[in-house]
Amino acid sequence: MDDNKVIRQLIRVNLELEGIEVVTAADGAECLEVVHQVRPDLVTLDVVMPRLDGLRTAARLRTDPRTSHLPLVIVSACTQYEIESGLDVGVDAFLAKPFDPGELVRVVQRLILGPLGRVHEAGDAEPAAGHAGG
């Protein structure tokens, strides 16, 4: 089983245990399709993905009015370049691989619920976290 698939499953299992619905995508291009179908509350992205990498996917999500306020989390090696590039396109949080499952859950819940514990006003989407890449 490839590394990306294993990490997608780890993210899925840890978030589903907290009652968060998870939809996965194999790469950035599929992620963009899934986001427009599902309208999730948050997206996690790996930087290294086939077809469309995580930073370019994040940039596209930020420039589209339908997804410009969607919380974005990079799950990656988190090099200085990745962090700087991610901040430039408006990524909300970074999780370094190998990530701590508890930290993943805390970051996702904080970004979905916001500081006051309420769901962000981003349409009427059901709680979901789409993950693309590894």
N, C-alpha and C positions, 0 to 999 in steps of 0.2 A: 504494500500500500504506500502511495507516495506521501511525502511529508505534508504537503498542502492539504491533502484530504484528511490526514490524521488531525491536523490543527483545526480544520473546519469542524470536525466531529467533537473535539475537545471543547471548542467554543459553544457549539450547539448544546451538548450535554450539560455543561455548567450553567448556561442561561436557562435552559428548559427546566432544570431542577428548581429554579427560582420562579417558575411560572411565566417565563417570557417566551413568547412564540418566536421561533427562529426559522428563517428561510435562507438557504445557502445558494451561492452561485460559484461557478468554477473559475471565472476570471472577470476582469473589469468590464468587458463588453456585455457579458451576461448579467453582471450586477446592474448595469444601467437599465437593461430591459426589466429585470425583476423589480427594481425600485419603483418604476412607473406603474407596474401591475399591482404590487402589494402595498405601496405607500407606507413603508415602515417608519418607526419612530427614531431609528438609529441605524447606522451602517458601520460595520467594521471592515477594514481593508488591509490586505498585505501590500507592501510596496512591490514586491516581485511577483507579478502575475503575467500569464501569457496574454497576447493580443493587446491588452490595454493595462498598463501598470497601475498600482494603487494611487500614486500621486496624480497621474493624469485623470484617473477616474474621479478622484476627489475634486480636482479642478473643474471637471465637467458638471459634477453635482452642484458645485458652488455657483457656477455661471448660469444654471438653469433656474428660472424663477420658481418652478414647482418644487425644487429640492434645495434651494439656496440656504435655508435655515435648518436643514437636516443635520443633527449631530453626527460627526464623523470621527471614528477612532482608528488609528493606524496600529496594527499588531504586526511588529516587524523587528528586525535587528536593532532598529532605532539608532542608526549612525548619526553623526552630526549633520551630514548632508540631508538625510531623510527627515530629521526633525526640522531643520531650517526650511527645506522645501515644503514640508507639510504645513508649517506655520504660515508660509507665504500664500498657500492656497486656502487656508482657513480650517485646517484640521483642529478638532476640539481637544483630543487627548491622544496619548501615545502609550502603548504597552509593549515593553521589550520582550522578545522571545528569548528563552522560554518564559512564558508569562505565568503569574500566580493566579490560579482560578478565582480566588477570593477577591483579588484586585480587579480582575476582569468584571466580576459581578458588581463591585462597588462603583467602578467607573461607568458602566452601562446604566445602572440604576440612577446615579447622580445626573447623568446627561438626559435620561428619559424623563425623570421626575422633576429635575430642576432643584434649585436651592430650597424651595418651600415645600417640596414633596408633592408637587402637582405635575400632571402630565403637561408637557409643552403644548401650546396652541399651534399645532401643525396639522390642521385638518382633523378628521375623525378617524384616523387610522387606528387599528387595534395595536396594542403593544407588540412590537416585533423588532427583531434585530437581524437584518440581513448581513450575511458575511460572504465576502468574495475573496478568493485566493487563500493562501496558507497563513 
